[in-house]
C-alpha cells in the first residue's frame, strides 16, 4: 500500500491510500486547487480514485469533498450523521451530489476494490467522528483524526 498526506492540520486534511489497482481519499479538507496540485506533484491521477471516505463534518476535513465528488463523479462514504453535518456546514459551499452519497455503518465492514473497510467511533466535537480500519490482504491500516479521548475500541 502507498499512503501519503495531501494536507494535514487546521488548514486542511486530506490523505491518499492506494494499492497497485485501487485508491481512496480519506477526508477532503484542502482546496480543490491544492488537491489537484498535490496529486500532480505525487504523480497520482484522480481518475484512479474510486471513493472519498469522510471522518467527520468539520470544514478542514470536507472543504472540497463536494467539488471533487461532483467534478470527478467520485462517491463519498460517510455515516448518515456526517452526511447531515456536511449539508449543514456553511463552509462546505458545494454539497456532495445525492447520487454520489454512500452511507457507512459503524462496525459493519464493506468492500471497495481491494480495500475491506470498517468504520469505528472516535470521540470528538463533530456530528459524529469515525476512524477507519482498512485491510488489504495481510496488510492493515488504521486512520484516526482529531481523536478526543482514548477508548477501549
C-alpha positions as CSV (number, residue, x, y, z in Angstrom):
1,X,0.0,0.0,0.0
2,X,1.0,3.6,-0.6
3,X,0.0,6.3,1.8
4,X,0.7,10.0,1.8
5,X,-0.8,13.2,3.1
6,X,-2.1,15.9,0.7
7,X,-2.7,18.1,3.7
8,X,-2.8,17.9,7.5
9,X,-3.7,20.5,10.1
10,X,-6.3,23.2,10.6
11,X,-5.7,24.5,7.0
12,X,-7.0,21.2,5.6
13,X,-6.7,17.4,6.0
14,X,-6.6,15.0,3.0
15,X,-4.9,11.6,2.7
16,X,-4.4,9.2,-0.2
17,X,-4.2,5.4,0.2
18,X,-3.6,3.2,-2.8
19,X,-2.7,-0.3,-4.0
20,X,-1.5,-1.2,-7.4
21,X,-5.1,-1.1,-8.7
22,X,-7.3,0.9,-6.3
23,X,-7.1,4.2,-4.5
24,X,-9.1,6.1,-1.9
25,X,-9.1,9.6,-0.5
26,X,-9.6,10.0,3.3
27,X,-11.1,13.4,4.0
28,X,-11.0,16.3,1.6
29,X,-10.4,19.5,3.6
30,X,-7.9,21.1,1.3
31,X,-8.9,23.4,-1.6
32,X,-9.6,21.8,-5.0
33,X,-6.7,23.7,-6.4
34,X,-4.3,22.4,-3.7
35,X,-5.7,18.9,-4.1
36,X,-5.0,18.8,-7.8
37,X,-1.6,20.4,-7.3
38,X,-0.5,17.8,-4.7
39,X,-1.9,14.9,-6.7
40,X,0.1,16.1,-9.7
41,X,3.3,16.5,-7.6
42,X,3.0,12.9,-6.3
43,X,2.4,11.7,-9.8
44,X,-1.1,10.4,-8.9
45,X,-4.2,10.6,-11.1
46,X,-7.6,11.5,-9.6
47,X,-9.2,9.1,-12.1
48,X,-7.7,6.1,-10.2
49,X,-9.5,7.2,-7.0
50,X,-12.7,5.2,-6.5
51,X,-14.0,6.8,-3.3
52,X,-13.7,9.5,-0.7
53,X,-14.1,8.5,3.0
54,X,-15.0,11.2,5.4
55,X,-14.1,11.0,9.1
56,X,-16.3,14.0,10.3
57,X,-18.0,17.1,9.2
58,X,-15.6,19.9,10.1
59,X,-14.6,22.2,7.3
60,X,-10.9,21.3,7.5
61,X,-11.9,17.7,6.6
62,X,-14.7,18.3,4.0
63,X,-14.0,21.6,2.2
64,X,-13.5,20.1,-1.3
65,X,-15.4,16.8,-0.9
66,X,-18.5,18.1,-2.8
67,X,-16.5,19.8,-5.5
68,X,-14.3,16.7,-6.2
69,X,-17.2,14.3,-6.0
70,X,-19.2,16.4,-8.4
71,X,-16.3,17.1,-10.9
72,X,-15.0,13.5,-11.0
73,X,-18.2,11.5,-10.1
74,X,-16.5,10.0,-7.1
75,X,-18.8,8.6,-4.4
76,X,-18.4,10.0,-0.9
77,X,-18.7,7.5,2.0
78,X,-19.7,8.7,5.5
79,X,-22.1,7.9,8.3
80,X,-25.6,9.4,7.9
81,X,-24.8,11.9,10.8
82,X,-21.7,13.0,9.0
83,X,-23.6,13.5,5.7
84,X,-26.2,15.5,7.5
85,X,-23.5,17.6,9.2
86,X,-21.8,18.2,5.8
87,X,-25.1,19.5,4.5
88,X,-25.4,21.9,7.4
89,X,-21.8,23.2,7.3
90,X,-21.9,26.6,5.7
91,X,-18.2,26.4,4.8
92,X,-19.0,23.5,2.6
93,X,-20.2,25.5,-0.4
94,X,-20.6,22.7,-2.9
95,X,-22.6,19.8,-1.4
96,X,-22.0,16.1,-2.3
97,X,-24.4,15.3,-5.1
98,X,-27.2,12.9,-3.9
99,X,-26.3,10.3,-6.4
100,X,-22.7,10.2,-5.1
101,X,-23.6,9.7,-1.4
102,X,-23.0,6.4,0.3
103,X,-23.7,5.6,3.9
104,X,-21.3,3.8,6.2
105,X,-22.5,2.0,9.3
106,X,-20.3,1.8,12.4
107,X,-18.7,-1.7,12.9
108,X,-20.1,-3.1,9.6
109,X,-17.2,-3.9,7.1
110,X,-17.7,-3.1,3.5
111,X,-15.5,-3.9,0.4
112,X,-14.2,-1.2,-2.0
113,X,-12.0,-2.8,-4.6
114,X,-9.1,-4.4,-2.7
115,X,-10.0,-2.5,0.5
116,X,-12.0,-4.0,3.3
117,X,-13.1,-1.0,5.4
118,X,-14.6,-0.9,8.9
119,X,-15.7,2.4,10.5
120,X,-15.4,2.8,14.2
121,X,-16.4,5.7,16.6
122,X,-13.9,8.3,17.7
123,X,-14.8,10.9,20.4
124,X,-14.7,14.4,19.1
125,X,-16.9,17.5,18.9
126,X,-18.4,16.9,15.5
127,X,-21.9,15.5,14.5
128,X,-20.1,12.1,14.5
129,X,-16.4,11.2,14.2
130,X,-15.1,7.9,12.9
131,X,-11.8,6.2,12.3
132,X,-11.3,3.7,9.5
133,X,-9.7,0.3,9.9
134,X,-8.6,-0.8,6.4
135,X,-7.4,-4.3,5.4
136,X,-5.8,-5.2,2.1
137,X,-4.7,-8.9,2.0
138,X,-2.4,-9.3,5.0
139,X,-1.8,-5.6,5.4
140,X,-3.7,-3.5,8.0
141,X,-4.0,0.3,8.1
142,X,-5.9,2.4,10.6
143,X,-6.6,6.2,10.3
144,X,-7.9,8.3,13.1
145,X,-8.1,12.1,13.1
146,X,-8.9,14.6,15.8
147,X,-9.1,12.0,18.5
148,X,-10.6,13.5,21.6
149,X,-10.0,10.6,24.1
150,X,-8.6,7.1,24.0
151,X,-11.3,4.5,24.1
152,X,-11.3,0.7,24.6
153,X,-12.2,0.3,20.9
